[in-house]
Amino acid sequence: MDLIIGLIIFYIIYIVVKNLTSDKEEPKQPKITIEVSGSDGFREWSHESSQPRKKENSKPAKWFGFGESVEIQGQHIPDGLLYIGENLRSSDGYGTDACLINPKLKATPSEPWEGGGVMGYWPQYAHIPSECRGSYLKWLAGGRSEPDAYIGYVFLFFYGLERRMFVDGQKGGISSTERSEIIQEVNRLLKIYGGNRSFRGYANNFLAMEWVLYQGSGPIPDYIDFNDRYCSEPFQVVLAQYVVEGKAIPAEVALQWFTLHPEFSLRTPARRCVSEFRQLFTCWYNQAFGDGIVIKPNKTKLKLEYRAASPSLRIDIKNQTPNLPNPFILKAPLKKIGALVEECTIKLESYSRFLGRKGNVPDSLSAIALLPSELIQQASGSKGLKSLLVQSCEDTHKLIPTAAIYESFGESVPTTIGKKEAENLAALVEGMGYGIIPDVRFHHSKPSVDGEIVIFQKGHGLDFRPSKEFFTVSTILRLGVMVSQIDQNISPEEELTLQKLVQDNRELSSIEKDSLMAFLYWSLRTPQGTAGIKEKLSAVSAAEKTAISHILISVANADGHIDPREVKQLEKLYTTLGLDRKQVTSDIHTLAATNQPVTVGLRDPDTSFSIPTSTSGGTIARGFSLNEELIKIREEETRQVKGVLENVFSEQLEDEDELGNASPIVATTGDLLSVLDPAHQNFFNKLITQDTWEKAALHEICKELGLMVDGAMEVLNEWAFVNSNAPLIDDGELVYVDVDLAKEIING
């Protein structure tokens, strides 16, 4: 019993002594580890607070509001918005708040752009060197506007705004007027220092969270950017409100949801072509979901925490969002949105790749031609083209200079138009709701730099798939035009004969007929060459050759007269077809056995004679029927020669491109990578395994390879520019890799 009483007395004495000495000793502060990442190089940083707890008689901090001036270490600071004093505990109760300006601490005069190298990460006014304090005070005294100021000083000031808004503000310590002044200041700072990715993110999150806490029942202010990944927490309130109210989620909000979700990311085309991607996504989203996706409230409740820039703040604001669900975590709707995002991304890949190359202009003809049709008409550079196309279709068919297309964009005409450029022209005009003749994709002929084109209304349409009959007739039209152009005087009868080949053909669709009629109009008024078609026609069957020759004779005689020069051209074409040139006369006599005479010009252009109508008692032979000849061509085709006729001119076009636009031989895949040393080759191979990387992960990879991450990325970007004139890596908060470009390079 005495032992127990003794222990009790000892314990009482211990408690009394401890209480008497508690105000003389300060327990050691715990070690605080803060994990951060950002494009400005912030990293994990450990700090063990060595600053003793302030005594009760230390001067407490005072908040200086907007416009209140103060004098510190010889610097006159006129604009306020600062905590100044000796004692301001951080929100977790350990150490002094990072933002507090202690006027007793030494500050060596320096300029605002000095001291960054020795300041360190996550600065705290009490711990930074005296020259940094001097730079910070100088920046404050200068109105917080020096554009070259070290970003750490901007953050020091921003820490105080965070504390005032979300610590004092939640306790009811600030008015709506003061909140407006702080918001105005943050927006002002964004205009000056928003180029820093880390500061821009924290500032945008600050503005968005202020709206959630104090203005959430009202409309979203224009200055809030919910597209910033830092704003994922306040955005969840926006999404939850749509769900609670049973409203359809509009396209913009759906895209923000996908973009802000940590498990998803946008690929290079969506990030490089931001405006175009959003327009396309909105268009297709509305087509797919009408007003938008409607989501039922889920059971998981929304909890929010403000992600502060200041290391001294940990602010839980979950009580501000009572009974709101958390649809942000749902996966099913995101899969639907993600599928649409991927479709839009693929559609913009060509345009994105074009913009990624140095010197290319977004609103140029070549760029706009690569846009999806939904965006071409909305492009600012296409307004002049739209006016030109409308004027060109005032008549049924009308020739306009090819140069007029380029001039409508304010561009000079290129020296040559290759197959790719011709395809771009066709896609551009098609995207405007018109068609271009010739369309290299369907007519196997391309516009010439100094030539002319025809524009026809409505065009071919996005789903146009020409039939074999279309190609067969188009080829025969061109051969017929060659005959018509011999005498340099196209008669209405000859044109009508060729038109009937199109109009009377029941195998052609209405769109095919419109296209071929416009193509015929252009062909008759544009010189057509015969170079290169002899070899292509060598595989055509004898029956096909005979049928084609009969059509050509009919075209030549459409006006009732065959000129000597037409006879010569027919003989050349017969030779090209592999027929006996002497057969021309025989076929003309066959055609003459009709009810009307045929006038055939002799070698002497001044003399001609008419072949009289046959008077023999036998059956009168009928002339050639164009439709019957086409039927013969279709019936006589065999599997071996199928497709030869329509390729007569298409293969010729490809040969011309190969000769006129020959590209230098590109190194093989192995050679391309071999210019990199083994370490950079290994880095490249690991890098292209995924689209996005955390900077910390790349640091680890480069550490193993003996490389510096920034230098290694620069080497690969230079290598990519050499081989494709486009960057491979986009550095930032997240590192983005253009995997498609990498595949394009290594696959040649």
C-alpha positions, 0 to 999 in steps of 0.5 A: 500500500505504501508503494502505491501511495508513493507512486501516486505522489511521484506522478503528481509531482511529475505532472506539476513540474512538467506544467511549470516548464512547458512554456520554457521548452518547445517540443521538436517539430516533426519532419514534413515531407511534401511531394510535388511535381511541375514543369518548373522543376519542383520535386519532393522536398523534406524539411524539418522545422528548426524555427522555435515556437514563438513566445506568447508576447511575440507580435501577432501577424496583421493582414494588410488589405488592398491599398494599405501601405507598409514600410519594411527594411527601407522598402515602401510597399503600397498595395497591401494584401500581405500578412506582416508580423512575427507570429502566424502559425501554419494551418497544421499547427507546426511552424510559421506560415510560409507567407508571413513577412517578419519585418525583423528578419534581415533583407539585403537589397537585391533586384526581383530577378536575382536570388532564384538560384539559391532560394530553393523549392517551396520557399518560406519567407523565414527560411530564404536567404536575406538577399532573396528577402530583399529581392522579394520586398523590391518586387512588392514595392514595384507593384508586383509587376516586374515581368522578369521576376523570379517565380518563387517571389510570385508564389510567396505572395500568392501563399498569403492570398490563399490563406486569406481566402480559404482560412480567414474566409471560411471563418467569415473574416473577409467581405465580398468586396475584399474577395473581389479585390483578391480575385482581381489581383490573381487575374492580374498576376495571371496575365503577367506570370501565367506563362509559368505552368505551375503558377497558372495551374495553382492560380486557376484552381484558386479562382475555381475553388473561390467560386465553389465556396462563395458563388457556387449557386451563381453562374460560372465567371468567364475567368475560370478555366475548368480545362486546366488539370489543376481544377479537377476538384472544383470541377467535380462540383460543376459535374455533380450539379448537372447530375443532381438537377437531372440535366444533360451534360453538354459537350464542353462539360463532357470533354472537361470531365474526360480531360481532368480525369487522372486515368485519361489523357489527350493525344497530340492532335487534340492538344496541338489543335485545341480549337479545332478538336473542341469544335469537332468533338462538340459537333459529333457529341451533339450528333451522337447524344443530342443535348448530352448524356444524362447520368443518374446520381450515384451513392458515393458522396463528393468530398473536396480538398483545396490543393494549395500552393502554400506548404503551410496550408491543408484545407478541407472544404468538404462541408461546403458540398453537402449531399452532392454525389460524386459522378466524377468517378464513374467509368461507363460514361467516360468510355462513351466520351473516350471513344468519341475523343479517339475518333476526333483525334484520328480525324485531326492527325493529318492536320496536326502533323502538318502544323507540327512541322516548322513554317506551316501556317494553320489557316493556309490552303494546305492546312485547311484542306486537311481538316475534317469537312465539318470544320473546313467551312468554319475556318477563317481562311476559307471565306474567300474560297466560299465566295469564289465557289458560289460565283463559279456555279452561277452557270451550269458549267464554267471554267475558272483559273486554277490560280483563283483557288490559291488567290482566294487564300491570298497565296501564290500558286505553287510551281507544280501541283503534284498528286498530293496537292491535287488531292488536297484541292479536291478535299478542300472544295468537297469540304465546302459542299462543291466538287472540283473537276478534274478530281484526281481521286476519280478522274485520274487527271489533276489540275495544272498550275496555269490551267483551268478547272470546273466547279459543280454544285454539291460535289461527290459527297463524302461517301462517293464510291465510283463504279467500274462503269464510271471509270470505263465511261470516263476513259472513253470520254477522254479518248473521244475528246482527243478525236474532237480536239483534232480540228480545234473546233469542237462542234455541238454535235460532237459534244452532244454525242459524248454527252449521250454516252453519259445521259443514256447510260443506265449503269451510272448513278445520278452523282456519277452522271453529274460528275462525268458531265462536268468532266466532259465539259472540262476535257473538251476545253482542256488539251488532252494528251495521248502520251503513255496510253499505248502500253496501258491499252495493250491488255484490252481484249480485241472485242473491247478494242473494236468497241472503243474504235467504233465509239471514236468513229462515231464521235468523229462523225457526229457533225457529219464530217470527218476532217483529214486531221481527224482521220490521222488522229483516228489512225494514231489511236487505232495504232495505240489500241493495237488495231490496223490503222487501215481499218479506219477507212473500213470503219468509216465505210461501215458507218457510212452505210446509214441513212445519211452520207458521211463527208470524209476529208482527203489528204488535201484539205481543200478537197473532200467527198461524200460517201453515198448511201448504199443502193444495193439490194441487200440489207442496209447495214446500220451504223454504230450504236454507242450504247451497244458498243458500251454493252459489248465492252461490259460483256467482253471484259474478262477477269484478266483485263478487268480494271485495265481501261480505267487505269489507262490514265490513272497509271499515267498520272502516277508515272508523271508524279514519279518523274516530276516529284521524285523524292530523295531516297530515305534512309532505312529504319536501322540507319535512322536509329543508328545516328543515335548512340545506344543510350538514346536509342534505348531511351527512345524505345522506352519512351514510345511505349506510351503517350504520356509520362510523369517527369519523375518516371523519365528521371529514373529511366534516364538515370539508369541510362546515364542521361540527363532527362532534359538533354535526352528529350532535346536530342530526340526532338532534334532527331525527329525534326531532321527526319520529319520536321516535327517534334517528338516530345512535348514537355510540360507538367506531363510529358507527351510523346507523339507515338504515331510520329515515332512509328511514321519515322521508324517505318519510313 
